[in-house]
């Protein structure tokens, strides 16, 4: 992917940099000034001896996002680059352009943060970059305090699957805000995957999984509450679910020798002090989630027959016929379903995207069950529900291997 000549010229003017913060964006005029200010101040304050660059990789916003980036007051020493990234639209392509600039500037550490953050502070930059600069880590994943209804794809799919498969507990493998070493960026850019779903919403899980499997040192940074523009998890997922889960499943085949031989789980080291911050509530339309699952039974059950183990299909039908008052979708049933779908994605004869699409109503079914279970719980109590579910996935690893080998 070739960068615009004006960007190339700006890179030549800057010459080289020690630390770079990249912000992918699309129509984020309402939030990006705060993100730019916090990021720039974080570099200047916490890394005073390092040459800082701030990069905005924009998806051709129509609301003046790039102009706001360039006009937001920042410390004089911080160089800025704001541009429209080339190629297909998607967060992955925005991050690829940021990485290319980091590589061209021979940057020692690169931090990427989301453009809709309202809780970011200058300290976030310190927390995401310091383990690379001072401790020799290659990848720093975020460790947030989140509302119990936030991050349902993370909680129900990417967190338990990554933990079970690769034996490393990274609580937010698709968190959106990361720190990287120059060495890891070089490895990412050398991969021939950018024309796949990695170039869109699959980027975060791809980066985390690659770092774990290719021997890079990974840790986590306590950032406190993540306050951003939340979406009702019962609303349309758009392409996000297919791209994230498809990328997660698609990486199982190339790393098969790794995950089949992994036993047990270790927690990736966590840096930073715990913060007593309360996340903002996330609205959820619970009945809509359950309705979408029950409608999925009517529309998808023939497809599910070809993917699910027979006993799991029977249980799904029983759950689909429950009344709202008695509705429950147990963690063990859900875990077996995810594992069945992961095998079908890699070993089945159907279109992989169609397979993940067929899984979507089941995801709504399990997410709705956890929301119902958590209604009277605190965020901390709800977190234990998610961790208990992750342990269920871990216990079912022999089930996955048996199904995988049989296929």
Order of alpha helices (4+ residues) and beta strands (2+ residues): alpha-beta-alpha-beta-alpha-beta-alpha-beta-alpha-beta-alpha-beta-beta-alpha-alpha-beta-alpha-alpha-beta-beta-alpha-alpha-alpha-alpha-alpha-alpha
